[in-house]
Amino acid sequence: MIVPDADRDALMARYLAGRLSDDEAQRFEAWWAAHPEATRDLEATARLASGLRDLRRRGELTTVVRGAW
């Protein structure tokens, strides 16, 4: 599974969100096991997703996004 970084990041996000098919998840897990250096990226993506969920839950996500523009 050789994919550009942007595609890999999208796969990681979909994996963490549980939006991969069983086959896709198995292939991703096999790739991840063969590339332990990707753990850092996967953890960063998970932390970002968690932070965004927290902001949304507290009603602060829109404020943060608008403030960035």
N, C-alpha and C positions, 0 to 999 in steps of 0.2 A: 504494500500500500504506500505508494509514493505520491504525495500530494503537496501542492504549494502551501506555504504557511497560512495564508488566508483561508484556504479550504480546510486545512487541519484545524484551525481555530474554530471554524464553523462546525466541524465534526465534533470537536470537544464540547462545544456549547450544546449541541443536539444530544450528545451522549449524556451529559450531566442533567439535561432536562428530561431524559427518558424518551426522546423523540426519534430514536433509531429503531429500525426493525431488529428482530432478534439476530438475523444474519449480519446486519451492519454492526450491531453491538459486539458480536463475537469477533468479527474481523478487526474492529477498532481495538478491542481488548487484546487480541493477539499482537497487533502492531505495537500497542502501548507496552506490552510485556517485553517486546524485543527492543524497545527504545526507552529505557528507564530515564534518560535525560529529559523526556517529555513530561515527566511527573511535575516538574516545577511549573511548566506552562499549564498543565491541567489544574494544579492547585490554584494558580493565579486566576484562571478562568472561573473556578468554583467560588473563590473569594469574591470576585467581582459580581457574579450572579447573586450570591448571598447578600452582598451589600445593596444591590439594586432592589432585591425583594424587600429588604428591611426599609429602605427609603420609600418604596411604594406602599408598604403596610402602614407606615407612619404618615403618609400623605405628603411627603417631602420630595418625591422624585420630580414632579413637574417644576418645582421651584429650583432645584439643582440644575435641571436641564435648561430651563429658561435663562438662568443666571450665567450659563456658559456661553450663550450666544450674545 
